[in-house]
Amino acid sequence: MIVLLYFDWVGSVTELKELNEKIKTVCDQGGVRYLGLYGPMNQKWNYVWMFDARTYEEFGNAARQVHRHVKMPHHIAEILIPQDI
C-alpha cells in the first residue's frame, strides 16, 4: 500500500530537514519504504510524504515512533490500496 501524508508546515527548513531525517530512520528500522518528501500541486497542503508499506499496521508502528511536530498544525493521511483487477 502507498501512504500519502499531507501536511502544513510553519517551521523553518532546518526543522523540517531534522524531522525528515527522523522519519527516514524510523522507516528504515520499521520496514516501511520511505518514498520521499514532495511539494504537492494542491493549494490546501504545503507538503506530502510518501511511504510504501505492506500493511497499515506496519506503517502505524513506524508512525507512532515520531510524534507530530508542533510546527505541523494540520495533517491527513491518504491510504492507497493496490487493486487486483
C-alpha positions as CSV (number, residue, x, y, z in Angstrom):
1,M,0.0,0.0,0.0
2,I,1.1,3.6,-0.6
3,V,0.5,6.1,2.2
4,L,0.4,9.8,1.4
5,L,0.8,12.1,4.4
6,Y,-0.3,15.6,3.5
7,F,0.7,18.3,6.0
8,D,1.1,22.0,6.6
9,W,4.4,23.3,7.9
10,V,5.0,26.6,9.8
11,G,8.6,25.9,10.9
12,S,12.0,26.5,9.4
13,V,13.5,24.5,6.6
14,T,16.2,23.3,9.1
15,E,13.5,21.9,11.4
16,L,11.8,20.2,8.5
17,K,15.1,18.6,7.5
18,E,15.6,17.3,11.0
19,L,12.2,15.8,11.2
20,N,12.6,14.3,7.7
21,E,15.8,12.6,8.9
22,K,14.0,11.1,11.9
23,I,11.2,9.8,9.7
24,K,13.7,8.2,7.3
25,T,15.5,6.5,10.2
26,V,12.2,5.2,11.7
27,C,11.1,3.9,8.3
28,D,14.4,2.1,7.8
29,Q,14.1,0.4,11.2
30,G,10.4,-0.4,10.8
31,G,10.4,-2.0,7.3
32,V,8.5,0.9,5.7
33,R,9.9,2.2,2.4
34,Y,10.4,5.9,2.5
35,L,9.5,7.3,-0.9
36,G,10.3,11.0,-0.3
37,L,9.0,14.4,0.6
38,Y,7.2,16.3,-2.2
39,G,5.5,19.6,-2.7
40,P,2.0,18.8,-4.0
41,M,0.3,21.0,-6.6
42,N,-2.6,21.4,-4.1
43,Q,-3.2,24.7,-2.5
44,K,-4.5,23.1,0.7
45,W,-1.3,21.5,1.8
46,N,2.4,22.6,1.9
47,Y,4.0,19.1,1.6
48,V,3.3,15.4,1.2
49,W,5.4,12.5,2.5
50,M,5.1,9.2,0.6
51,F,5.6,5.8,2.0
52,D,5.2,2.2,0.9
53,A,4.2,-0.4,3.5
54,R,2.9,-4.0,3.3
55,T,0.2,-3.3,5.9
56,Y,-1.4,-0.4,7.7
57,E,-0.2,-1.8,11.0
58,E,3.4,-1.8,9.7
59,F,3.0,1.9,8.8
60,G,1.3,2.7,12.1
61,N,4.0,1.1,14.1
62,A,6.6,3.3,12.4
63,A,4.5,6.4,12.5
64,R,3.9,6.1,16.3
65,Q,7.7,6.4,16.9
66,V,7.7,10.0,15.6
67,H,5.3,12.4,17.3
68,R,3.6,15.2,15.3
69,H,5.9,18.2,15.3
70,V,4.5,21.4,16.9
71,K,5.3,23.2,13.6
72,M,2.9,20.9,11.8
73,P,-0.6,22.3,12.6
74,H,-2.6,20.1,10.2
75,H,-2.1,16.8,8.5
76,I,-4.1,14.0,6.9
77,A,-3.2,10.5,5.6
78,E,-4.5,9.0,2.4
79,I,-4.1,5.3,2.1
80,L,-3.9,3.8,-1.5
81,I,-4.6,0.1,-1.5
82,P,-3.4,-2.0,-4.5
83,Q,-6.3,-3.2,-6.6
84,D,-6.2,-6.6,-8.3
85,I,-8.3,-6.2,-11.4
